[in-house]
Amino acid sequence: MIRVKYNLFQICLLIVLAFSMFSCQKITATLTSYFVSNADSVNLSLPAPEGNISNFDQSLTSDQVHDLDSLILDFENNSKYRINLVSVESIKPYQTVHDYSKALFNYWKLGAKNHGNDMLIVYSDKLKEISIISGKGIQKKFSEKEKNRIIQKYIHPAFEKGNFYDGVRLGLKKIIKKLL
């Protein structure tokens, strides 16, 4: 006789999969959202970085990615700070881009790698939202008030016109100027 041990998470996952197979969408969605509150399972929905620029929603052209990446690399070569820029289409299972950004920042261990001198900028052109998360090292030089000012004054006006690249580029240049 073979004995198999399952932990609670594995049993719950099997239940969710069983309901999925029988097209019980409402029950499956409810169970999935309930069990996704487990931090390990949430991390399964977060992507790995593609470099300084992670263009997950393909909203940027290759030339735009190259331009923004060059801007970030030049900045990083002349400072102790690191910036990652992420474009996303979906933030599920999170409710806001800000919540998604915090989870991604922690999942990528950005605050821990560089003495807290990391910044993550996440935006969604589909949702027309942007969030800037920074480690403790940057927070000393770049306050929440300053982040919000840059978002409101430089990024959002371009986003409202559908110019996501222009808004992100201008915001990134203002952030870099502030941190240098």
Stockholm file with secondary structure:
# STOCKHOLM 1.0

chainA/1-180         MIRVKYNLFQICLLIVLAFSMFSCQKITATLTSYFVSNADSVNLSLPAPEGNISNFDQSLTSDQVHDLDSLILDFENNSKYRINLVSVESIKPYQTVHDYSKALFNYWKLGAKNHGNDMLIVYSDKLKEISIISGKGIQKKFSEKEKNRIIQKYIHPAFEKGNFYDGVRLGLKKIIKKLL
#=GR chainA/1-180 SS CCCCCCCHHHHHHHHHHHHHHTTCHHHHHHHHHHHTTSHHHHHTTSCCCCSSEEETTCCSCHHHHHHHHHHHHHHHHTSSCEEEEEECSCCTTCSSHHHHHHHHHHHTTHHHHTTTCEEEEEEETTTTEEEEEECHHHHTTSCHHHHHHHIIIIIHHHHHTTCHHHHHHHHHHHHHHHHC
#=GC SS_cons         CCCCCCCHHHHHHHHHHHHHHTTCHHHHHHHHHHHTTSHHHHHTTSCCCCSSEEETTCCSCHHHHHHHHHHHHHHHHTSSCEEEEEECSCCTTCSSHHHHHHHHHHHTTHHHHTTTCEEEEEEETTTTEEEEEECHHHHTTSCHHHHHHHIIIIIHHHHHTTCHHHHHHHHHHHHHHHHC
//
